[in-house]
Amino acid sequence: MKSWQDNKSEVVKLARLTGPILIAQLTQMLMSVVDTVMAGRKSAIDLAAVSVGGSIFVPATLLVFGLALALAPIISHFDGSGGHRKMANMLQQGFYACAIVGAITLVGMSSAPWLLDLMEVEDKFRQVTLDYLFYIAWGIPGFVIYAVLRNFCEGMSNTMPSLIIGFIGLIINIPANYIFVYGEFGMPALGGAGCGVATALVLWGMAISMAIYTFGAKRYKSLRLLRSWYKPNWDDVTYVIRLGFPISMSLFFEVSLFAAVALLIAPLGATVVSAHQIALNISSLVYMVPLSISMAVTLRVGFALGAGNPDNAMRSFRIALWFGGVFAAVNGLIMYLGGSFLASLYTPNTEVINLAATLMGLAAIFTLSDTFQVVAMGTLRGYKDTTYPMVLAFISYWPFGLTVGYVLGRTNLVVPAMGAAGFWIGFISGLSVAAVLLSVRLKKVSKAYKRRHFQEQLNSA
């Protein structure tokens, strides 16, 4: 009976964390949609510039985001163990770590002219893209502040601010895009570059909102987050970087895999590219659910371990996996049976719809593999185990997944070249291998942690 009550309680707690995180992630996706729509209505060049500029900006900020994600399990451990006095220092050390990497990101973005020269794009396209990147770069300090404070709040199992402030960002984004893209209210009409201005304003608006909440909320007053200002402690700063850098690289490996496949599919023609993009767009939207579950289980596992309850940590994992598995099964059935209908929402082209429906049939399997691997990854982050998962992710995505995809999609070595479908089988293969390897790693880590915890209890008895 107690086990049933414990499971029921964990289901409720996990759901309460996952819901706001999911909505916050979806609002961020909607901001990207707003940018795309408004730039596209201005001109094809503006749309292309925002697309290429975003492809440079988003990977460049993954380092900052990964470091900030590392703060969540650190804070949740403190919360579970009652180490609240340590939180103010660790929050400020997280700021130092992310600020350092934010500065590196700004330097890295300065290579954009060189990248565009390699692409040999036309002058107007090049200039709009560079203007977009120049304006959006002003938002990186705001992004650092927002990312650190968001993960601090989520580390305290408080995910509602992410939801509310995500809506604030979306509310700022829509009129800001309209004003700066089209030149309303006396502002210059910047076209696609105006999306960069809008995004920078959004990032600062979200940062200020999160700062007002975090430093003004009654629930955090006892933590005295700003009562003392701590100098950089390089042991703590490097700890955050050491924990967060593998998270950043894991994200980069996955993002770059899809980018590489897009380039490899490009020579196959507009129909194939369009169908692939539709299937990928729908899958990316669906991915927000298991990603949110993964981020929530990181917090629950971190809290359980901090409280000295390794059994509760694995209970959280099993329930998260059950949540994700049910969603993936239902979603997979919808994608398999309704692929043609979903594709028809994007285009009236019958040939594109038919191919996209085929790819979504494969995406139904892809979603299941993706759910298992991302939940296992999130659980390992709760254990503060990030380096081995990074290596396992790289092996699964690139040497294995991309190789299988290329061999099946572009060569006749195994079967006649399958085109885009071959690459999607590669996705499934890579993510399935990742799910297995990460699950094995989690089993090893959890057993080792439980043995160590048991030994510590014996020593203290």
PABA-35055 format. One record per residue: x, y, z of N, C-alpha, C in turn; residue in one letter. Coordinates in steps of 0.05 Angstrom, whole numbers, plus 5000, padded with zeros to 4 digits. Example, Ala and Ser with C-alpha at 12.3 -4.5 7.8 and 13.67 -1.06 7.14 Angstrom:
526448865156524649105156526449345156a525749555142527349795143525850015157s
// end
This chain:
501749765000500050005000501750255000m503950245017505650475018507050524992k507850304978509150324952507350464932s504750394933502750514915502550814920w502450884946502151164954504651324945q507051194949509551334941509551374911d508751174895508651204866506651424858n504351424870502351624864503351904870k504651934893505752194900507952284880s509552094871511652164852510552234825e508452104817507052164792506152454792v504852534814503752804817506053014817v508252954832510453144833511853174806k512152954792513452954766511753104746l509153064747507253194728507253504733a507353574759507353864766509854004756r512053864756514553974745514553984715l513553764702513753734673511953934659t509553974669507554154655508654424649g509554584670510554844664513054854646p514854654650517154634633516354604604i514454424599513454374572512354634559l510654774574509455014563511555224558i513555244576515755434572517355374546a517855114542519255024517517655094492q515055044494513255104471513155394464l513155574485513055854480515655944465t517855814472520355884459520255804429q519055574424518655484396516855684381m514755774394512955964382514356224374l516256304391517756544385519256514358m520456274355521856214329519856214306s517456114310515456114289514656404282v514356574302513656854297515856984280v518356944288520657054272520456964243d519956704239519956594212517656714196t515256724207512956824193513357114185v514157284204514357574199516657634179m518857494182521057534163520257434135a518857214134517957104108516057284094g514357424109512457614096513957864085r516257914096517858144086519058074059k520557854058521757764032523057494036s523657354014524957094015527757124026a529157344019531857394029531857434060i529857584070529657624099529157364113d527457194102526856934114529356764115l530856754092533256594091535356694110a535556964113537557084131536957004160a534357014168533656934195534156644200v533656474180534056194182537056124186s538756244169541656194171542756324196v541856564202542856694227542156544252g539656434252538856264275540456014276g541255904253542855654253545655704264s546555954264549156034276548756094305i546656254311546256344339545556124358f543755944350542755734369545055544377v546555424358548755254367550855414384p551255674378553255824393552355864422a549855864427548855904455548555644470t548955414457548655154470550555124493l552955234491554955214513553855354538l552755594535551555734558549255574569v547455484552545155334561545855074576f547854934565548754694578549854744606g551454954609552555024635550355084654l548355244645546155314662544555064670a544154874652542754624658544254474681l546854504682548354364703547654474731a546854724732546154844758543754724770l541854624754539354514765539854274783a541354064774541853834793543553914817p545354114814546954204837545154324858i543354504849541554634868539554434880i538554244863536554044874537853864894s540453804891541853644911541953804938h542654054936542754224960539954244973f537954264956535154284967534454024982d535153794970534453544982535953495008g538453585009540253535032539953755054s538453965048538154185067540554375066g542054365045544454545043543754815031g541754945043540755205031542855425034h544555415054546555625058548555635035r548855415021550855394999549755504973k547155554971545855614946546655884935m546856094952547456354943550256354929a552156224942554856214930554756064904n553455834903553455674878551955824856m549755964862548456124842550256324829l551856474846553656674836555956544821q556956314830559056174815557956084787q555356014787554155944761554056174742g553556414753553656654737556456694725f558456664742561256704732561856514709y561156254714561756054694560356114667a557756174669556156234644557056494631c557856684647558756944636561356904620a563156734630565656674616565056554589i563256354589562556214565560956394546v559256574558557756764542559656944526g561857024540563857194526565157044503a565756784508566956614487564956594464i562356564470560356544449560256794432t560557024444560557284429562957284410l565257194420567657184403567256994380v566056764387565556564366563756664344g561756824352559856924332561157124313m563457234321564857424304565957284279s565957014279566856874255564756844234s562356954239560156934220560757034192a562157264189562857354161564457144146p566257004160567956804147566156564139w564256484156562456264149560756334125l559756574124558056654101559656674076l562256754078563956764054564356474043d564556284061564856004052562255914037l559956014045557455944033557056084006m558656294001558456443976555656543970e554556673990551856783987551957063975v549657143964549557413951549857633972e550657863964551358083982549058174000d546658203989544458294006543758094027k543657834020543157624039545257624061f547757654053549957654072549657884092r548958114082548758354099546458334119q544158234110541858204128542457994150v543857784142544557574162546457694183t548457844174550457964192549058164210l547258324199545758514216544058374237d542758154229541157994247542957904271y545257794264547057684285548257914302l548758144291549758374306547658454327f545158474319543058564338542558354359y542358104351541657894370543857844390i546357904383548657874401548258044426a546858264424546458434447544658304468w543258094460541557944479542957724494g545457664487546857434500547257474530i548057714539548257754568545557704582p543357794569540757744581540157444581g540957304560540557014559542056874581f544556964587546056854609544556884636v543557124641542157174666539657004668i538057004646535556844646536156554650y538056444635538656154637539456064665a541256224677542256154704539956164724v538356384724536156414743533956214739l533456154713531355954708532155684719r534655604715535555334725535855334755n536355564767536355584796533555524807f531555664795528755624804527855334799c528555224776527754954770529254754789e531754824796533154654816531754654843g530254864849528654874873525854754869m525554604847523054474840520754684836s521554914826519655134821519655204792n517955074776517955104747515955304737t514155404754512155594745513355854733m515455964745516656204733517456174704p518455934697519155884669516755904651s514455804660512055824644511156114641l510956254663509856524663511656704647i514256684651516156864638516456784608i515956534602515956454574513656594559g511356624572509156774560509857074558f511257174578512157454576513957504552i515757314548517557334525515957324498g513957144497512357134472510857384468l509757504490508157754488509957984478i512457984487514358194478515158144449i515457894442516557814416514757904392n512157864395510357914373510358214365i509858404383509858684375512658784368p514758684381517458764376518258694347a517558444339518058364311516558554292n514058604297512458764279513659044277y514559164299515659434299518259444283i520059264289522759284278523059154250f521458954244521558834217520359024196v518059144203516659314184516959614188y518259694210518859974214516460134223g515160044244512860184255513660374278e511860564284512260754306514960904305f515660974280518061134276520660984276g520560714280522960554280523760484251m526360444246527160364219526160094211p525460054186524559784176527059624171a527759434189530259284187529859014173l527458944166526958684154527758454172g529058254161529858014177531658094200g533258294197535058384219533458484243a531058574238529358664260528558434279g528558194268528057964286530257934306c532658014299534958004318534558204340g533558444333532958644353530758544372v528658434360526358334376527358114395a528957924385529857704402531657814425t533358004419535058124440533258254462a531258404453529358524473527958314489l527158094476525757874490527657754511v530057704504531957574522532457754547l532658014542533058204565530458224581w528158224568525558234582525257994600g525957754590525757514605527757514628m530157614623532257624644531357804667a530358044660529458234681527158124696i525257994682522857874696523757654715s525557484706526557264723528057374747m529657584743531157704765529257824786a527257974776525258094795523957874811i523257654798521857434813523857304833y526157214823527957064839528957214864t529657464860530757624882528657754899f526157734890523957864905521957664918g522157414909520157214919520657154948a518457134963518657074992519856804997k519356614979520256334983523356324982r524656524971527556524969528956714988y527356865003528557075020530456955041k529756725052531456605072534156505061s534356485034536856395022538856625020l537956875023539657115022541457104997r540257094974541757054950543557284943l542757534951544457764945545557904970l545157764994546157885018549157925018r550557725007553457735004554157694974s556257834966557157794938559757634939w559757394928562057224930563957264906y566557264912568457284891568557024876k569557024851569756774836571456564852p570256334856571756114868572255914845n574755904837575355764812574855464814w574855354839574155074842571155034835d569455224845566555204840565955264810d567355464799566855544772567655314753v569955194758570754964741569054724745t567954694770566054474775563554504757y562454744756560154794739560754744710v563154844702563954804674564454504668i565754364687566254084683563753914681r561753994697559153854696557453934672l557554194665555854304644556954274616g559554274612560654254585559853994571f559853764584558953524570555953534563p554353674579551453714572551253874546i552854094545552854264521553654104497s555753944499556753784476554753574468m553353454487551253254481549053384464s548253624473546253764457547253834429l549853924428551053994403551153754384f551953524394552153284377549453214364f547353244380544653184369543753394349e544153644356543353864337544953844311v547553804314549253794290548753554273s547853334285547153094269544853164250l542753294260540553364243541353574222f543153754229544153954210545753814188a547353614195548953474175547253314156a545153184167543353034150541853214130v541153454140539753644122541553714098a544153744103546053804081546353554062l546353314074546753074058544253014041l541953104050539453054036539053264014i540253504017539753723999540053653969a542053493961542353423933540153243922p538453133939536352953930533953093918l533853363920531753513907529753633927g528253833917526453993933524253823946a523253623932521153453943522053303968t524353183965525553023988526153214011v527353434005528053624027525553724041v523553794026521053894038519753684055s519553434046518353214061519953164087a522553164084524353124108523853354128h523653594118523353824136520653814151q518553724137515953704150516053494172i517153264166517253044186519053134210a521153274204522953364225521653584242l520153754229518853974244516753854263n515153664254513153534272514553384294i516653244288518153084308519353274329s520353504320521553694339519553804358s517153854348514953944365514253734386l513953484376513353264394515553214415v518053264407520353214424520253384450y518753604449518553784473517453634497m515753434492514553284514516653104529v518052924515520052764529522352934539p523053154525525153334535524253454562l521753544564520853664589520753454611s519953204605519952994625522852944634i524752954615527552914622528553124641s527853374635528753594652527453574680m524953484681523653454707524853224723a525453004710526552774725529352834735v530853014721533453104732533053234759t531053394762530553534787529653344809l527853154802526952964822529152774831r530852684813533052514820535052664837v535752904829537553064845536553114873g534053174876532853214903532952964919f532252734907532252474922535052404931a537052444914539752374922540752564943l540052814941540853004962539652944989g537252824988535852745013536752475022a538652345008539652085016537651855010g536151874988534151674981534651564953n536751404949537251304922535051134910p533451004927531150844917529051034904d528651264917526751454906527651564879n530351594876531451694851530751504828a531051244832530351054811527351024807m525851074829522951074826522151304807r523451534810522851764792523451694763s525751554759526451474732524351284720f523551084735521650894724518951024717r518051204734515551344729515851524705i518051664703518551844680518651674654a519851444656520051264632517251164624l515651104644512851024639511251254626w511551494638510251724626511051754596f513651764592514751804565513951584546g513951334555513351104538510451114529g508551184548505751204540505351424520v506651654525506351874506507451794478f509851664478511051594452509351394437a508151204452506451004438503951134426a502651304441500251444431500951624408v503051784412503951974391504851824366n506251594370507151444347504851334331g502751254344500351154330499051374314l498951614326497751844312499451914287i502051924290503851984268503651774246m503451524254503351314234500751314218y498551344232495951344219495151604207l496151824218495252094209497452244195g499552114185501852244173501052414149g499352304132498452454108496952714115s495152684135493652924143495453134155f497353054172499153244184500853384163l501853224144503453344122501853534105a499253484102497553654085497153934098s497653954124497454214137499754394129l501954284118504254434110504254494080y503154314064503454344035501154204020t500354303997498254163981499553963962p502253963960503653793940503353493948n502053343931501453063936504052893940t505952943922508452793923509952843950e510053093959511253153984509753034007v507053044006505352934028505852634030i505952484008506352194009509052124021n511152264012513752204023513952274053l512852504060512852594088511352394106a509152284095507552084110509251834115a510851754095512651524098514751584120t515851814119517951894139516751914167l514252004169512952014195512351744206m511951544189511651274198514151184212g516451254201519051204213519451374238l518451624237518651804260517151694284a515051534279513551414301515351224318a517151084304519150914318521351084331i522151274316524251464324523451594351f520951674354519951804378520251624403t519751364399520051174421522951154431l524751124411527651104418528651364431s527751584420528551844429527651894458d525251804464524151834491525751684512t526451434505527951264524530751384529f532051484507534751574511534851844526q532852024521532952284533532152274563v530352084570529652044598532051924614v533451734601535851624614537951834617a538352004597540252224599539552414621m537052494623536152674644536652554672g536152294675536552164701539552164708t541252114689544152114694545052394702l543852604691544552874699543852914729r541552794737540852814766542952694783g544352484773546552364788549152514784y549052744770551352904763553452744746k552352564730554052404712553652504684d555552654673555152784647557352714627t559752644636561952594617561552344601t561052124614560551864600558151884581y555851994591553652024573554252194548p556052394550556852554527558252374507m560152204517561652024499559751824486v557951714501556051514491554151644470l553351894475551652034456553152074430a555652164431557152214407557451954391f558151734404558551474390555951394376i553751424391551151344380550151514357s550451774360549351954339551051964314y553751994317555452044294556651784282w558651654295559851424282557751204275p555651184291553650964286551251074270f549751254282547251354269547651474242g549551664240550051794214551151604193l552851424202553951224183551851044172t550150944189547850774180546050934161v545451174168543751344152544951394124g547551464124548851524098548951274080y549651044092549950794077547250724065v545050744080542450664070541250884052l541851134058540551354044541851434018g544551414017545951523993547651313978r547851063988549450863974547750613968t548950443952547650183945549149953958n550650003980552249793992550549574005l548349634017546649434030544049394015v542749604008540249603992540449833973v538749833952538650073935538150323952p539550543945539450793961536550863967a536050903993533250954002532651254005m534551424000534051714003533551794032g531651964036531152074063530351854082a528951654074528151434091530551294104a532651264088535151144099536251304122g536251564119537251734141535551714166f532951684162531151664185531551394199w532151184184532950934196535550964212i537351134201539751194215539151344242g537251524241536451664266535451454287f533751274277532551064295534850894307i536650814289538950644298540650784319s541351034313543051184332541751234358g539251304358537851364383537251104399l536850884385536350634398538950544412s541150574398543750504411544250684435v543650944432543951124455542251044478a539750964473537950874494539050634509a540150444494541250204507543750274523v545650424511548150484525547650664549l545850854547545351034570543850884592l542150694585540750534605542750354620s544650234606546750074618548450244637v549150484628550650674644549150754669r546550804666544850884689544750654710l544450404700544350184719546950164735k549150204721551750184734552150414755k551450654747551750884764549950874788v547350784784545450774806546350554826s547350334817548250124835550650214851k552550344838554950444851554150654872a552250824865551451034884550050904909y548450704904546950574926548950424944k550950294933553050164949554450364966r555250594954556750794968555050914991r552450964985550651075005550350875028h550150615022549850415043552350405061f554650425048557150415063557450665081q556550895071556651135087554851115112e552550985108550750955130551850765151q553350555142554650375161556750515176l558350685162560550825175559651025196n557251135191556251345209554651225232s554050955230552350825251554050785277a
// end
